[in-house]
């Protein structure tokens, strides 16, 4: 993981100064790694190999999921919880 993520080193602009930003970046990386990246040994994503999903996700799907989560969090915060 450290070899593929420059966020763990201070040598780049992607270095996270806030823990919250770092955890969000890690969550996006793990979503991409498990749902959107085809692994050479598996020939599919790990989520597909494990039977969690039957389709390959794109970065647009992951971004939409994050956006929907953020909208739902705001609704819960203001007392208007809505299930997606």
Protein Blocks (a to p, Z undefined) as FASTA:
>chain_A
ZZmmmklpckbfklcfbfklmmmmmmmmmmmmmmmpccfklopafklmnomaccdcdfkl
mmmmmmmmmmmmmmmmnopacdZZ
